[in-house]
C-alpha cells in the first residue's frame, strides 16, 4: 500500500538475486472506504500506479493480488497489514511443497543479492527450524532529524532484545514483517498468520516459537526503511511519528531489574512442578489470567517436568513478558539513558564502547547522529554474537 515510489528498488533487488528458484506474490491493498476520503486520494492513486507497473512487468514471475481497485478494496473489519500479509502468504502455499520457504517482505525493504540464497542455506543447515526472525538494520536516510529518531527507536529494540537474550527467554526475537521467513509446513501447522491490524508479525513469530524452534541469525540482513507512517497502530512508522513529537513513553528502556524478575520467574518453573512457590510475576499473572492458582492446571495437563516447563513458557510468552514490563513501568520511566548506560557497563567492557570511554556519560538529545549510530552498531554486534552462537548450537540440542 502506497509503495509506488519504493517499488523500482524492490524489483531491482528481486531481479538481482543469485538464487533464482522463487516466485513473487504481491498484495496491493487498501480499504475500499479510502475512495471516499479526500485525504486518502493519494494512496488510491499511488496504488493504481503500482498495479499498472506490476501488471506490465516482465522481469520476474509475479502474481498480483488486487485488493485496491474500485470494488476490490478491504471492507468491514477485514483490512490492514495483517490481512494483506495473510492473503499473500495463503496464496504462496497453493501448490507449494512442505519444504518450500515463504520469505516475507514489505514494499520498502532492501536486501542484497545473496539474501534469498542465505535464507535457503540457513534452513538447509538447520532442518529442525520452523522459521527465521531475520536480522535487520535500518538504513540511514541522510536527514539528521529522521536518522536521530530512527536510531533512538532501534536502540530501544536492541536493548529489549539483548535483555531477553541475557535472561534466557525463548522469545528473544525482534518481530519485523519485512524480516521473516517460514517453511510452508510450519505455516500450515500453525494455521497461518493471524491477520491483526498491527503486530501481526509479533504474534506470528510468537505462535511459531510455541510450535518449534526459531532461528535468529542469517549471514545476510534485511534493510527496512525508516519513515513516518500511520498505516499501522504500532511499529516503526508510528514510533517515528511519536519520536518526532519527542514522545518516547511507549518505547522506554525498562530497568534491567524488571527483566531480572522475569528471569527469576522462569527459573522457578522447574520447582513449580513439584511445589507451590511465589514468583515475582504472580500478582501480574493472576490479574491477567484471572486465576488464583496459575500452575496447578499446567501440572495436571503436563505430567512430565519438561512438558510442564514448556507449558509455563507458553503461558508466560512474549506478549505477557512485554505486558509485565509495561505494568512495572506504569508510573513512567524517566531514566532511559541511565538504564541503557547501566546495562552496557554491567554487561560489557566499558572500554569497548568509545562514546562512554571518551565522555563518561550519554544523552540522546546531546549525542550526535554519528555517536548514536556508533552505539547502534555496538549493540548490533553484541546481538549478532548471540544470534550466531545460537545458530552454531542449534543442531547440537
C-alpha positions as CSV (number, residue, x, y, z in Angstrom):
1,X,0.0,0.0,0.0
2,X,1.3,3.4,-1.0
3,X,4.6,1.9,-2.2
4,X,5.0,3.0,-5.8
5,X,8.0,5.2,-5.1
6,X,9.9,2.3,-3.5
7,X,8.8,-0.4,-5.9
8,X,11.5,0.0,-8.5
9,X,14.2,-0.5,-5.9
10,X,12.4,-3.6,-4.5
11,X,12.0,-5.1,-8.0
12,X,15.7,-4.4,-8.7
13,X,16.7,-6.3,-5.6
14,X,14.5,-9.2,-6.6
15,X,15.9,-9.3,-10.1
16,X,19.5,-9.3,-8.7
17,X,19.0,-12.4,-6.5
18,X,21.6,-15.0,-7.3
19,X,19.2,-17.7,-6.1
20,X,16.7,-17.9,-8.9
21,X,14.2,-20.6,-7.7
22,X,11.5,-18.3,-6.4
23,X,8.3,-16.6,-7.5
24,X,6.8,-13.4,-6.1
25,X,3.3,-12.7,-4.7
26,X,2.3,-9.1,-4.2
27,X,-0.8,-7.9,-2.4
28,X,-1.7,-4.3,-3.4
29,X,-4.3,-3.3,-0.9
30,X,-6.3,-0.5,0.8
31,X,-9.7,-0.2,2.5
32,X,-12.5,0.4,0.0
33,X,-13.6,3.4,2.0
34,X,-10.4,5.2,1.1
35,X,-12.1,6.1,-2.2
36,X,-14.5,8.4,-0.4
37,X,-11.9,10.1,1.8
38,X,-10.1,13.1,0.2
39,X,-7.1,12.7,2.5
40,X,-6.6,9.2,1.1
41,X,-6.9,10.1,-2.6
42,X,-3.1,10.0,-3.0
43,X,-2.9,6.4,-1.6
44,X,-5.5,5.3,-4.1
45,X,-3.6,6.9,-7.0
46,X,-0.3,5.5,-5.8
47,X,-1.8,2.0,-5.6
48,X,-3.2,2.4,-9.2
49,X,0.3,3.2,-10.4
50,X,1.7,0.2,-8.6
51,X,-0.9,-2.1,-10.2
52,X,-0.1,-0.7,-13.6
53,X,3.7,-1.2,-13.1
54,X,3.3,-4.7,-11.8
55,X,0.8,-5.7,-14.5
56,X,3.2,-4.7,-17.2
57,X,6.3,-6.0,-15.6
58,X,8.2,-8.7,-17.4
59,X,11.4,-9.2,-15.4
60,X,10.1,-11.7,-12.8
61,X,7.2,-14.2,-12.4
62,X,4.9,-12.0,-10.2
63,X,1.4,-12.9,-9.1
64,X,-0.6,-9.8,-8.2
65,X,-3.5,-9.9,-5.7
66,X,-5.6,-6.8,-6.3
67,X,-7.3,-5.6,-3.2
68,X,-7.1,-2.0,-4.2
69,X,-9.0,-1.4,-7.5
70,X,-12.5,0.0,-7.3
71,X,-14.8,-2.6,-5.6
72,X,-11.9,-4.8,-4.6
73,X,-10.6,-3.0,-1.5
74,X,-11.0,-4.3,2.0
75,X,-14.4,-3.9,3.6
76,X,-15.6,-4.2,7.2
77,X,-13.1,-5.4,9.8
78,X,-11.0,-7.4,7.4
79,X,-8.3,-4.9,6.4
80,X,-4.9,-3.8,7.3
81,X,-1.3,-5.1,7.0
82,X,-2.3,-8.4,8.8
83,X,-4.9,-9.3,6.2
84,X,-2.6,-8.2,3.4
85,X,0.2,-10.5,4.7
86,X,-2.2,-13.3,5.3
87,X,-3.7,-13.0,1.9
88,X,-0.3,-13.1,0.2
89,X,1.0,-16.0,2.3
90,X,-2.1,-18.1,1.8
91,X,-1.6,-17.6,-2.0
92,X,2.1,-18.7,-1.6
93,X,1.2,-22.1,-0.1
94,X,-1.1,-23.0,-3.0
95,X,0.7,-25.8,-4.8
96,X,3.8,-25.4,-2.7
97,X,5.8,-28.2,-1.2
98,X,6.0,-28.5,2.6
99,X,9.8,-27.9,2.5
100,X,9.4,-24.7,0.5
101,X,10.0,-21.4,2.2
102,X,7.9,-18.2,2.3
103,X,10.0,-15.0,2.7
104,X,8.0,-12.1,4.0
105,X,8.9,-8.6,2.6
106,X,7.5,-5.1,2.6
107,X,7.5,-2.7,-0.3
108,X,10.2,-0.5,1.2
109,X,12.5,-3.4,2.1
110,X,16.1,-3.5,0.7
111,X,18.3,-6.6,0.6
112,X,21.5,-7.8,-1.0
113,X,21.8,-10.2,-4.0
114,X,22.5,-13.2,-1.7
115,X,19.6,-12.7,0.6
116,X,17.4,-15.5,-0.7
117,X,20.4,-17.8,-1.0
118,X,21.4,-17.1,2.6
119,X,17.9,-17.9,3.8
120,X,17.8,-21.2,1.9
121,X,21.3,-22.1,3.2
122,X,20.3,-21.4,6.8
123,X,17.2,-23.6,6.6
124,X,19.2,-26.3,4.9
125,X,21.8,-26.2,7.7
126,X,19.1,-26.3,10.4
127,X,16.4,-28.6,9.2
128,X,14.6,-28.6,12.5
129,X,13.9,-24.8,12.3
130,X,10.4,-23.8,11.7
131,X,11.1,-20.1,10.9
132,X,13.6,-17.4,10.9
133,X,13.5,-14.0,12.5
134,X,16.0,-12.5,10.1
135,X,18.5,-9.9,11.4
136,X,17.7,-6.3,10.3
137,X,19.4,-3.0,10.1
138,X,17.6,0.3,9.3
139,X,19.5,2.3,6.7
140,X,20.4,5.9,7.5
141,X,18.5,8.4,5.3
142,X,21.0,11.3,5.4
143,X,18.4,13.5,7.1
144,X,19.8,14.2,10.6
145,X,16.4,14.6,12.4
146,X,14.9,11.5,10.8
147,X,18.0,9.4,11.5
148,X,18.1,10.6,15.1
149,X,14.6,9.4,15.7
150,X,15.1,6.1,13.9
151,X,18.3,5.3,15.8
152,X,16.6,6.1,19.1
153,X,13.8,3.6,18.2
154,X,16.2,0.9,17.0
155,X,18.3,1.3,20.2
156,X,15.2,0.6,22.2
157,X,14.5,-2.6,20.2
158,X,18.2,-3.7,20.5
159,X,18.2,-3.1,24.2
160,X,14.9,-5.0,24.8
161,X,16.1,-8.0,22.7
162,X,19.5,-8.1,24.3
163,X,17.9,-8.2,27.8
164,X,15.7,-11.1,26.7
165,X,18.9,-12.9,25.5
166,X,20.5,-12.1,28.8
167,X,17.8,-13.7,30.9
168,X,17.5,-16.7,28.5
169,X,14.0,-16.0,27.2
170,X,12.8,-18.3,24.4
171,X,11.2,-15.3,22.8
172,X,14.4,-13.3,22.1
173,X,13.2,-12.2,18.6
174,X,12.5,-8.8,17.2
175,X,9.4,-9.0,15.0
176,X,9.6,-7.2,11.7
177,X,7.2,-8.2,9.0
178,X,9.8,-7.4,6.4
179,X,12.4,-9.7,8.1
180,X,10.7,-13.1,8.5
181,X,10.9,-16.5,6.7
182,X,8.9,-19.6,7.4
183,X,8.6,-23.1,5.9
184,X,5.3,-24.0,4.2
185,X,5.0,-26.9,6.6
186,X,5.2,-24.7,9.6
187,X,2.9,-22.1,8.2
188,X,0.2,-24.8,7.6
189,X,0.8,-26.4,11.0
190,X,0.0,-23.2,13.0
191,X,-3.0,-22.3,10.8
192,X,-1.2,-19.4,9.1
193,X,-0.7,-15.9,10.2
194,X,-3.3,-14.2,12.4
195,X,-4.5,-11.1,10.5
196,X,-4.1,-8.5,13.2
197,X,-4.3,-4.9,12.0
198,X,-0.9,-4.3,13.7
199,X,1.6,-6.5,15.3
200,X,0.8,-9.5,13.1
201,X,4.5,-10.2,12.8
202,X,4.9,-10.3,16.6
203,X,2.0,-12.7,17.1
204,X,3.1,-14.8,14.1
205,X,6.6,-15.3,15.5
206,X,5.3,-16.0,19.0
207,X,2.9,-18.7,17.6
208,X,5.8,-20.2,15.6
209,X,8.1,-20.2,18.6
210,X,5.5,-22.2,20.6
211,X,5.3,-24.6,17.7
212,X,9.0,-25.2,17.3
213,X,12.5,-23.6,17.2
214,X,13.2,-20.3,15.6
215,X,16.5,-19.2,14.0
216,X,17.7,-15.7,14.8
217,X,20.9,-15.5,12.7
218,X,21.4,-15.3,8.9
219,X,24.5,-14.2,7.1
220,X,22.5,-11.6,5.2
221,X,20.5,-8.9,6.8
222,X,17.4,-7.0,5.5
223,X,17.3,-3.2,5.5
224,X,13.9,-1.8,6.3
225,X,13.3,1.9,5.6
226,X,12.8,4.4,8.4
227,X,9.8,6.6,7.6
228,X,6.9,8.4,9.3
229,X,3.8,6.3,8.7
230,X,0.4,5.9,10.4
231,X,-0.8,2.9,8.4
232,X,-0.4,0.7,11.5
233,X,-1.1,1.3,15.2
234,X,2.4,0.4,16.4
235,X,5.7,-0.4,14.8
236,X,8.4,1.6,13.2
237,X,6.1,4.2,11.4
238,X,4.1,5.2,14.5
239,X,7.2,5.1,16.6
240,X,8.8,7.6,14.2
241,X,5.8,9.9,14.4
242,X,5.8,9.8,18.2
243,X,9.5,10.3,18.3
244,X,9.1,13.4,16.1
245,X,7.0,14.8,18.9
246,X,9.6,13.7,21.5
247,X,7.1,11.2,22.9
248,X,9.0,8.0,23.8
249,X,6.6,6.9,26.5
250,X,5.7,3.8,24.6
251,X,9.4,2.8,24.0
252,X,11.2,3.0,27.3
253,X,14.4,1.4,28.3
254,X,13.0,-0.8,31.1
255,X,15.2,-1.2,34.1
256,X,17.3,-4.4,33.9
257,X,15.9,-5.3,37.4
258,X,12.5,-5.8,35.8
259,X,14.0,-8.2,33.3
260,X,15.6,-10.0,36.2
261,X,12.2,-10.5,37.7
262,X,11.1,-12.3,34.6
263,X,14.3,-14.3,34.7
264,X,13.6,-15.3,38.4
265,X,10.1,-16.4,37.4
266,X,11.4,-18.5,34.5
267,X,14.0,-20.1,36.8
268,X,11.1,-21.1,39.2
269,X,9.3,-23.2,36.6
270,X,11.2,-26.4,37.4
271,X,10.5,-26.0,41.1
272,X,6.9,-25.1,40.5
273,X,6.3,-28.6,39.0
274,X,6.7,-30.1,42.5
275,X,5.8,-27.3,44.9
276,X,4.0,-24.1,45.3
277,X,6.5,-21.2,45.5
278,X,6.0,-17.5,44.8
279,X,7.4,-15.8,41.8
280,X,7.9,-12.0,41.1
281,X,5.2,-12.2,38.3
282,X,2.5,-13.8,40.4
283,X,0.3,-10.8,41.0
284,X,0.5,-9.7,37.4
285,X,-0.2,-13.2,36.0
286,X,-3.1,-13.7,38.4
287,X,-4.7,-10.5,37.4
288,X,-4.0,-11.1,33.7
289,X,-5.4,-14.6,33.6
290,X,-7.9,-14.1,36.4
291,X,-6.7,-17.3,38.1
292,X,-5.8,-17.7,41.7
293,X,-3.9,-20.9,41.0
294,X,-1.8,-20.3,38.0
295,X,0.2,-23.5,37.9
296,X,-2.0,-26.4,39.1
297,X,-3.9,-26.7,35.7
298,X,-0.5,-26.9,34.0
299,X,0.7,-29.7,36.4
300,X,-2.5,-31.7,35.7
301,X,-2.2,-31.4,32.0
302,X,1.6,-31.9,31.8
303,X,2.7,-34.8,34.0
304,X,6.3,-34.7,32.9
305,X,8.7,-31.9,34.2
306,X,9.9,-30.9,30.7
307,X,6.4,-30.7,29.4
308,X,5.3,-28.6,32.4
309,X,8.2,-26.2,31.9
310,X,7.4,-25.8,28.2
311,X,3.7,-25.1,29.2
312,X,4.9,-22.4,31.6
313,X,6.9,-20.7,28.9
314,X,3.9,-20.9,26.6
315,X,1.8,-19.2,29.3
316,X,4.4,-16.6,30.2
317,X,5.0,-15.8,26.5
318,X,6.4,-12.8,24.6
319,X,3.2,-10.9,25.0
320,X,2.9,-11.5,28.7
321,X,6.6,-10.5,29.2
322,X,6.0,-7.2,27.4
323,X,2.8,-6.6,29.3
324,X,4.6,-7.3,32.6
325,X,7.4,-4.8,31.7
326,X,4.8,-2.2,30.9
327,X,2.9,-2.9,34.1
328,X,6.1,-2.5,36.1
329,X,6.8,0.8,34.3
330,X,3.3,2.2,34.8
331,X,4.5,5.4,36.5
332,X,6.7,6.2,33.6
333,X,10.4,5.6,33.1
334,X,12.4,8.9,33.3
335,X,15.8,7.3,33.2
336,X,16.2,5.8,29.7
337,X,19.8,6.9,29.3
338,X,20.7,5.8,32.8
339,X,19.2,2.3,32.3
340,X,20.9,1.9,29.0
341,X,24.3,3.0,30.3
342,X,24.0,0.8,33.4
343,X,23.2,-2.2,31.1
344,X,26.2,-1.6,29.0
345,X,28.5,-1.1,31.9
346,X,27.3,-4.2,33.6
347,X,27.3,-6.5,30.6
348,X,30.2,-5.3,28.5
349,X,33.7,-3.9,28.9
350,X,33.3,-0.1,29.1
351,X,36.4,0.5,27.0
352,X,34.9,-1.4,24.1
353,X,32.3,1.4,23.8
354,X,34.2,4.6,22.6
355,X,31.4,7.0,23.4
356,X,31.3,6.1,27.1
357,X,35.1,5.7,27.4
358,X,35.6,9.2,25.9
359,X,32.8,11.1,27.6
360,X,31.8,9.1,30.6
361,X,28.1,10.0,30.0
362,X,25.5,9.8,27.4
363,X,22.4,11.7,26.4
364,X,20.0,11.0,23.5
365,X,19.4,14.7,23.0
366,X,23.1,15.8,23.1
367,X,24.7,12.9,21.2
368,X,25.5,13.4,17.5
369,X,23.8,11.2,15.0
370,X,27.2,9.6,14.3
371,X,27.5,8.7,18.0
372,X,24.0,7.3,18.1
373,X,24.8,5.2,15.0
374,X,28.1,4.0,16.6
375,X,26.1,3.0,19.7
376,X,23.6,1.2,17.5
377,X,26.4,-0.7,15.8
378,X,27.9,-1.7,19.1
379,X,24.6,-3.3,20.2
380,X,24.1,-4.8,16.7
381,X,27.5,-6.5,17.1
382,X,26.6,-7.9,20.5
383,X,23.2,-9.2,19.2
384,X,25.0,-10.8,16.2
385,X,27.3,-12.7,18.5
386,X,24.4,-14.2,20.5
387,X,22.4,-15.0,17.3
388,X,25.3,-16.7,15.7
389,X,26.2,-18.7,18.8
390,X,22.6,-19.9,18.9
391,X,22.8,-20.8,15.2
392,X,26.0,-22.8,15.8
393,X,24.5,-24.6,18.8
394,X,21.1,-25.2,17.1
395,X,21.6,-28.7,15.8
396,X,23.6,-29.8,18.9
397,X,20.5,-30.0,21.1
